[in-house]
Amino acid sequence: MNSKQLLRQENSYYVDKTMYLPMLEEISNYLFLIRPRRFGKSVFVSMMRAYYDIAKADRFDTLFDGLWIKEHPTPLKNAFQIIYFDFSIVGTGSNEQELEQNFNKYYGQVLDVFAEVYASFYDKGFEQEVKKESSARSKLNYRFLIKSMKGN
């Protein structure tokens, strides 16, 4: 469960920033969110993940009940498959090689979860094919190979 969902379920104070989604869709494809610590960046990204994730389309009304975007959805609502990395849990290493190994292991695990969540959007066997790939790079390359073969 993400932080936005937890905040709303526990009746914590939540500032609705969903009115910014249409504005973000009109600007560049690349966003760099730079704000001071404890300024709500993680909660904002969590909200964006829930809004744009096609796997959460069936829960849109529940997730966004009472928020501005529920009454003003954009055409990109629940339109994407999301790969999310939380670099704070990758861990560090005693040297560059160990850090790279930790990152690659985490990256591979994220792609395995991606394959589980979005398997229904691909041909039968997609999840198993991704999971059998040994490196994170090969897992991602397989996903893009399948996408390019289908012309998406």
N, C-alpha and C positions, 0 to 999 in steps of 0.2 A: 504494500500500500504506500502511496506517495505522501509527501508532507502536506500537500494541499488537502487531500482527502482526510488525513488525520485531523488537521486543524478544524475542518468543517464538521466532522463527526463528533468531535469533542466539544463543540460549541465554543471554540477558542475565537479570539478576535482575528478576523480575516478581512483584509482590505481588498475589495473587488477591483482588480486591474484588467479585467477581461475586455474593457472598452478599448484597450490599446492594441488588441489583436488585429483589427482591420487596418490600423495605421501601420503596424509592422509588416503586414502583407503587401502594402503598397511601396515599401522601401526596398533596399538592396536584399539580395539573397543571403548575405552574410551579416550576422549581428555580432557585436562585441558588447556584452553587458558589463559595464564597469561602474560599480557603485561601492560605497563604503561597506565594511563588514556589518553584518546584521541588518541589511537593508532590504531583504526579501528576494534576493536573486534566485536562490534555490527554490523557493516557493513559486516564484514566477515561472521558472523553467518547468517545474512540476505541473503547473497549470497548463502551460503550453503543450507539454507531452500528452496530458489527458485530452486536451481539445483536438489536437491534430492526429492522434493515434487511431487508425482505422480499426484496430482490435478493441477499442473502447466505444465504438459507435453505439452499441446496444445499451450502454450505460450513460449516454450523454445527458439525458434528462435528469437523472439522479445526481450525476457529478456536478452539473451546472445549474441545478435548481436554485432560483433566487438570485442568480447572477445576471449581469447585463447581457452577456453573450448568448444566453439561452433564448432571449427574445430577439436577438440581432445576429444570428449565425452568419458566417461567411461561406462562400462556396468551397473553401478549403477545410471546412469542419470535418474531422475524422477522415481525412483524405490520404494519410501517409502511414507507411510502416516506419517505426521509430527505432533507431539504434541509439541507446543512451549510455554514456560512459560517465562514471563517477570516479574521477581520478584520485579523490581523497582515500579510496579504499584499495588502490593499487599497491600501496606500500612502497617502501624505499628499499634500497639495497646497500650493501657495504661498498659496492663499486658499480661502475657503469654496466657491466655485464649482468650483474644480479638484478639491477633495476630494469634492464631490458627484458630479462626472463620473467620478472614479476608482471611487467606490462603485457607481454605477449600471452602469458597464461590468463590474465584477467580478460584481455581482448578476446581470446578464444572462447572463454566462458560466456561473455556477453553475446557473441555470435551464435553460440549453441542455444542460448535462451531465445534469441531472435528467431532461430530456425523453429523452435518449439511453438512460439507464439504465432508466427505467421505461416506455418506449414500449410494451412488450408488455402493460401493464396498462390501456392506453387503446385507443381506436379507431385504425384504420389512419390514418396521416397526422398523428397527434398531434405527433410529434417535429418534423416539417416545419413544422407550424402554429406551434408555440412558437418555433422558430428564425427564422421569418420576421417575427415581431413585433419591432419596433425598440426598444422600451423594456423595461426590466426589469419595470416595473409592468404593462405590457400582457401580458407573458409570464406573470406570476403570475395576472393576472386571467383569462386564457384557461384556465389550468389549473383555477382554481376554478369558472369557468363550466361547463366540461365536467363537473366533479365534481357540481355542483348539478343539472345537467340529468339526470344519471343517478340522482339521489337518494341519493348516497353521502355 
